[in-house]
C-alpha cells in the first residue's frame, strides 16, 4: 500500500530538522530568526513536496533553508554576526581555569574567522565541515556548479586559516 503524501514527507524530510536548524543558525546568527526561517522552509517544503523526486531529502531541504535564509537577509540587510554559543568545540571537562580560558579564546577565534568570510564562503564551509555534505550535495543546495563549490571551499578554508593564524599572532604579540 503506497504511503500518503504526509507520511512520505515525514520519512524523507523530517529527519533533517536538526541540520536545517544548524544551517539557519549559522547563516542568520539569531536563534529566533533561524527558527522562523526553518518553519517557513518546512512549510515551503511541504507545499512543494510533489516536486521532490526522492533523491536526497537532506540536500533538497537544506537548499530550501538556504534560500529562505538568504531571502530574509536580503529583506533585513542586517550585519551577520555569529554568537560564541554557536561554536561547538570539544568541551574540556576539566575545571582548570586556564584550560577554560584557552577554550573560550579558541571559540572566539573561530567565531571571528567565520565572521570574516563572505556569506558564500561561510556557507560552503559550514555545509562541508559541519554538516558533512558531499561536494555534489553542496552544489545542489547552493545551486552552484561543482567547480564553483570546490573553489569556494578552497578559498574559504584558506581565508579561515589565515584569519586563525592572524588571531594566534595577535595573542602572542
Protein Blocks (a to p, Z undefined) as FASTA:
>chain_A
ZZdfklmmmmmmmmmmmmmmmmmmmmnopaklmmmmmmmmmmmmmmmmmmpgolammlmm
mmmmmmmmmmmmmmnopacdddfklpccdddfbfbfklmmmmmmmmmmmmmmmmmpcfkl
mmmmmmmmmnopafklmmmmnopafklmmmmmmmmmmmmmmmmmmmmmmmmZZ
